[in-house]
Amino acid sequence: LLAEFAAGGLGAEPWKAVTKQAGTLALQALLLSLAVTPLRFIADWPQAATLRRMLGLTALGYALLHLLLYAGYQDWKWLTVASEIALRFYLTLGFAVLVGLCVLGWTSTDGWQRRLGPRWKRLHRWVYLLAAGGVFHAFLQSKARAEQATLLAGCFLWLMAWRLLPGRWRAHPGALALLAAVAAAGTALVEYAWYAAATNLPAARILAANLDTAAGLRPAQWVLLAGLAVAVVPWLAALRRRRV
């Protein structure tokens, strides 16, 4: 990010662009932390659990950078920053997500896990709500250019829907393929709802574009392809076990 910023490769509003990129990276890292548990089941890789804390703290780091860069975008006028956060809902929401991530990051250590005992898991389940808030913040920030926010929403839908699967289906290729189709349909509906409710763009035409690839892949189509790729992973894991 700093290299792009210094090289002038971020367009006419570099502060705005780099701030947005940091926020996107924060949300991507947060969703990756939620993907650790599915990865353990689907790839039969228990060691993946060691990545969760690292990814969560990465998300926190980029979220803090997102706020710092926003302050730079406001010429380091912290009173203006505070006023904007208080008066603009999408900024209030983003700041609330950041505070929540700070709480989870501060209590992510082994020591806090021992101190809190059973309450630690209850506290850290708030990560699902924080991720949902982060995705909504991305939509509010993107306005009429919501392709990236829609893709993040589709990934979040898949991650949440996977957690609703019965245990025996969580690594079943057929169930994962069906989940990919459900998540893709949900992504298309989320995109339609956003454009219909928040913009003047033709939401029905945007929804219909999901049946055509001539103009490039839509977020729902990317979610479908990614989900189908994940459905192949249990077979690959089974082949690996046979070779061992």
Number of C-alpha atoms within 10 A of each C-alpha: 13 8 8 12 14 10 9 12 12 16 12 9 10 16 19 16 17 22 22 19 16 23 24 22 17 26 26 21 23 27 25 20 21 20 20 21 19 18 19 15 16 22 19 16 14 12 10 16 15 10 13 18 16 15 20 23 21 20 27 25 19 23 28 20 17 23 20 15 21 20 19 16 18 16 12 13 11 12 11 13 18 13 11 15 17 14 10 10 13 20 19 17 19 25 19 16 22 24 16 18 25 17 14 21 19 11 17 17 11 8 10 12 14 11 11 13 11 10 11 16 11 11 13 16 11 13 20 16 12 21 21 18 18 29 25 19 21 23 23 19 16 15 14 14 12 18 16 16 24 27 23 26 28 30 27 23 21 24 21 15 14 22 12 10 14 9 11 8 14 19 25 17 19 14 16 25 19 15 23 29 20 19 27 27 18 18 28 25 16 19 25 19 15 18 20 15 10 12 13 9 12 11 18 12 10 16 18 11 16 18 12 11 10 7 8 10 14 22 24 29 24 16 29 24 16 14 22 19 14 20 22 18 19 19 16 13 14 12 11 11 10 8 6 5
